[in-house]
Amino acid sequence: MKTLKFKLYNHKRNRHLKRIVNASGTIYNHCIALHRRYYRMWGKHLNGCISLLHPEPHPSSPC
């Protein structure tokens, strides 16, 4: 994974882009926390199928 560092200057044209970048970072950090919490609880790594079912597994899920 590659990490990029950049600065968004405050300008009205960048307002929408800044919101999208901030939302993406929040979602990414939430997924990392979810994986860590799952590993602490169950001692297993979270697979993609279970992570799609977050927050609660549905009984008729395909996984």
N, C-alpha and C positions, 0 to 999 in steps of 0.2 A: 504494500500500500504506500502511496506517495502522499506526503503532506505538503500542502501549499500554504504559503503565508502571503497575505495581501492586505491592502488597506483600501477601504471604501470611503471616499471623502463624502462629507455631507453635501448632497446636492439633490434637488427635487427629482432629477432624472434617475437617481440611484435608489430612491426610496423603495420601489417594488423589489429590486434585486436584493437589497439589504434584508428585507423581510423574508425572502425565500431562503437566503443563505442562513439566516438566524434560525428559521424553522427547521431547516435540514440538519443543522448542528444539534438542535434540541432533540430531534427524533433519533439521530445517531447515538447521542449520549444516553437516551432512554433505552435503546436496544442493548447497548453495552451493559447498563445496569441490570436489565432483565436477564441477560445471559449470566452475569455474575451471581445474581440472586438465585437463579435456577440451579447453578452448579453448587452453591452453598447448601441449598435445601436437599437436593437429590444426589449430588456427587456425580452427575452425568452432564455431558455437554448438551446444549440445546440444539436440536436439529431444526431445519427450516420448516418442517411441517408443523411442529409444535409452536414455533414462533408466529406462524400465520394465524394461529388460533387465539392469540393473546387478545383480550385479557382472560377470557374463560373459554375452555374447550366446549364445543358444541357436540352433543351426542351423535349427530348425523354427519360428522366430519369424515372426509375420505381417509384420514390417517389413523 
